[in-house]
Amino acid sequence: MRLLVAGVGLLSAIAILEPAVAAEMVAKPRRERAVERPAPQPQRAAPTQTANWTGGQLGGSNGVSSVNNSFVDPGSYICPFGSSFGSNCFETPFSFSQNNKVSYTIGPFVGYRVQLGNWVVGLEGDWSWKNAETSFNQSSSAQHLVVSSSSSFTRNEQFSGSVKQKSDSSIRARLGTLVTPWSLLYVTGGVAFAEISGLFAYSGVLCPGAPSAVSACLTPGSIATATTAVTWNDTRVGSTVGAGWETELWAGWKARAEYRYTDFGSYTKTFGLATTCTGSSSPSSSCTNSPSSSVSIGLREAFHTFRVGLAIDLP
C-alpha cells in the first residue's frame, strides 16, 4: 500500500514540474557558435585614362590645298619707229590669277613634343606633294598703230604663261593645351618652302599698213619681230600659320585635323627679249623704235590647306 502511494506521488510531481522545465527551455535557447566573417576591404579608385604627349611622332596626312597663282607681265611690247610708248603705242595687258581651284595634297610629317602640365610644346617638320597649276594663252591680233597721218602699222601678239606649285614643306613650332587627357587643341607656325615652276612665251610682229590693208601680219613680210620663251624652277621661302586638333584613338596612335595658311609673297622675274628688224627692203625709219629689251614678270603664290592625318608615337 505504501509503495502505491509513493508511485502516485512521484507521477504527480513529474506532471507539475514538466511545463515549468519546458518553458525555461523555450526562454533560454541553446547558444549557437558565432560565424566569423572577414572585414570589408576598402574599394580601389578606378584608374584615370591618360595619353602619352611626350616623345617623338611619325605620321602622314592628306587633304586639299587651294591654288592662288598670280601672274602679271608688265614688260613685253614692240613699237614702230617714230612712235612714242605710252602715247600712240601701248603695251598689251597680259595677266591671270587663280583663286577658286583646289588640288589634292599628301605627304609625311615627323616631330617631337613635351608635356608640361596641361600644356604640350613641340617642333614638327612636314613635306607635301601637290599639282597646283594655272595657265593662260592670249592672242592680240590686228592692232592698228598710227605713227603719223602717212604712217601706220599693224601689230600681232601672242602670249602664253603658266605657274605651277609642285610641292611645299615647313618647319614649325607647336603649342597646345589638353582639353581632355587624350585630346589636344594647338596652334602652329614657322617657315615654309615651296617648289614653284613656270613658263612664259611672247611673240610680237609689226607689219606696215593698216589692218584693212594687211591680209595676214605674219613673220614673213614683217618689218620687225620681238620674241622670248623662258622657263624657271624656283625654291621659295615663306611663312605658314595654322591651328589643329589631335586626339588619341588608341594607345600609341593619334589622329589629327589641321588648317594652315601659307604665303610666299610677291616677287619679280626678269628675262631678255630678242628684237629683230627683218626685210632688207624696209627703210630704217620703218623698223622698231623702242621695243622692250627685257620681260619683267610679277608673281605671287599663297594658299590655304586643310589636312587630316594619322601618327604613331615613337619611343
Residue, then its C-alpha position, 0 to 999 in steps of 0.5 A: m500500500r505504501l509503495l502505491v502511494a509513493g508511485v502516485g506521488l512521484l507521477s504527480a510531481i513529474a506532471i507539475l514540474e514538466p511545463a515549468v522545465a519546458a518553458e525555461m527551455v523555450a526562454k533560454p535557447r541553446r547558444e549557437r557558435a558565432v560565424e566569423r566573417p572577414a572585414p570589408q576591404p576598402q574599394r580601389a579608385a578606378p584608374t584615370q585614362t591618360a595619353n602619352w604627349t611626350g616623345g617623338q611622332l611619325g605620321g602622314s596626312n592628306g587633304v586639299s590645298s587651294v591654288n592662288n597663282s598670280f601672274v602679271d607681265p608688265g614688260s613685253y611690247i614692240c613699237p614702230f619707229g617714230s612712235s612714242f610708248g605710252s602715247n600712240c603705242f601701248e603695251t598689251p595687258f597680259s595677266f591671270s590669277q587663280n583663286n577658286k581651284v583646289s588640288y589634292t595634297i599628301g605627304p609625311f610629317v615627323g616631330y617631337r613634343v613635351q608635356l608640361g602640365n596641361w600644356v604640350v610644346g613641340l617642333e614638327g617638320d612636314w613635306s607635301w606633294k601637290n599639282a597646283e597649276t594655272s595657265f593662260n594663252q592670249s592672242s592680240s591680233a590686228q592692232h592698228l598703230v598710227v605713227s603719223s597721218s602717212s604712217s601706220f602699222t599693224r601689230n600681232e601678239q601672242f602670249s602664253g604663261s603658266v605657274k605651277q606649285k609642285s610641292d611645299s614643306s615647313i618647319r614649325a613650332r607647336l603649342g597646345t593645351l589638353v582639353t581632355p587627357w587624350s585630346l589636344l587643341y594647338v596652334t602652329g607656325g614657322v617657315a615654309f618652302a615651296e617648289i614653284s615652276g613656270l613658263f612664259a612665251y611672247s611673240g610680237v610682229l609689226c607689219p606696215g599698213a593698216p589692218s584693212a590693208v594687211s591680209a595676214c601680219l605674219t613673220p614673213g613680210s614683217i618689218a620687225t619681230a620681238t620674241t622670248a620663251v623662258t622657263w624657271n624652277d624656283t625654291r621659295v621661302g615663306s611663312t605658314v600659320g595654322a591651328g589643329w586638333e589631335t586626339e588619341l584613338w588608341a594607345g600609341w596612335k593619334a589622329r589629327a585635323e589641321y588648317r594652315y595658311t601659307d604665303f610666299g609673297s610677291y616677287t619679280k622675274t626678269f628675262g631678255l627679249a630678242t628684237t629683230c628688224t627683218g626685210s632688207s627692203s624696209p627703210s630704217s625709219s620703218c623698223t622698231n623704235s623702242p621695243s622692250s629689251s627685257v620681260s619683267i614678270g610679277l608673281r605671287e603664290a599663297f594658299h590655304t590647306f586643310r589636312v587630316g592625318l594619322a601618327i604613331d608615337l615613337p619611343 
